Amino acid sequence: MKSQKFTITADTGVHARPATLLVNKAGQYEADINLHYNGKSVNLKSIMGVMSLGIPKGGEIEISAEGNDEEQALEGLASVVKEHLGE
């Protein structure tokens, strides 16, 4: 399993549009991908799960992936986070 941490710097936090981008990107991979925030973990392939976390600006998240394409999944998701949400 691989994981990477990010800080959300977008003023609106993780709202519907970037959450949809993350879920769509996660759906391109076979690996099991989870989003961790504030002691909770959800399947990153579930828009309802991601939205239920209510991640604000300044939130520290971790994305973990486990499976055959876990490295590619993390690279792809990291690019979405960095382009739309933070660092």
C-alpha positions in Angstrom: 0.0 0.0 0.0 1.2 3.5 -0.8 -0.1 6.8 0.5 0.5 10.5 0.2 -0.5 13.5 2.3 -1.8 16.8 1.0 -2.9 20.2 2.5 -6.1 21.7 0.9 -5.4 25.3 -0.1 -8.4 26.0 -2.2 -10.6 28.7 -0.6 -13.7 26.6 -0.9 -12.2 23.4 0.3 -13.2 20.1 -1.3 -16.6 21.1 -2.8 -18.6 19.3 -5.5 -16.6 20.1 -8.7 -13.1 19.1 -7.4 -14.6 16.1 -5.5 -16.1 14.9 -8.8 -12.7 15.3 -10.5 -11.0 13.2 -7.8 -13.7 10.5 -7.9 -13.6 10.3 -11.7 -9.8 10.0 -11.6 -9.9 7.3 -8.9 -12.4 5.4 -11.0 -9.8 5.0 -13.7 -7.7 2.7 -11.6 -8.2 -0.9 -10.3 -6.5 -0.2 -6.9 -8.6 0.2 -3.8 -8.3 4.0 -3.1 -9.2 5.7 0.2 -9.4 9.3 1.3 -8.5 9.9 5.0 -9.5 13.1 6.8 -10.0 13.9 10.5 -9.9 10.3 11.6 -12.4 9.1 9.0 -11.7 7.1 5.9 -13.9 6.8 2.7 -13.7 5.1 -0.6 -12.4 7.8 -3.0 -14.5 6.2 -5.8 -17.7 7.3 -3.9 -18.8 11.0 -4.4 -21.1 10.8 -1.5 -18.3 9.5 0.8 -16.0 12.3 -0.3 -18.6 15.0 0.2 -19.6 13.6 3.6 -16.1 14.5 5.0 -16.7 18.2 4.5 -13.0 19.0 4.0 -12.3 22.8 4.4 -9.4 25.0 3.4 -6.4 24.1 5.5 -7.6 20.5 5.9 -4.9 17.8 5.9 -5.9 14.8 3.9 -4.2 11.5 3.0 -4.9 9.4 -0.1 -4.0 5.7 0.1 -4.0 3.2 -2.7 -3.5 -0.6 -2.6 -3.4 -2.8 -5.7 -1.6 -3.5 -9.0 -1.7 0.1 -10.2 -1.4 1.9 -6.8 1.6 4.0 -7.9 0.0 5.2 -11.0 -3.2 5.9 -9.1 -1.4 8.1 -6.5 0.5 10.0 -9.2 -2.7 10.7 -11.1 -4.6 11.8 -8.0 -1.7 13.9 -6.8 -1.8 15.8 -10.1 -5.6 16.5 -9.6 -5.1 17.7 -6.0 -2.2 19.9 -7.0 -4.0 21.4 -10.0 -7.4 22.0 -8.3 -7.1 21.8 -4.5 -3.8 22.2 -2.8 -0.3 20.8 -2.4 
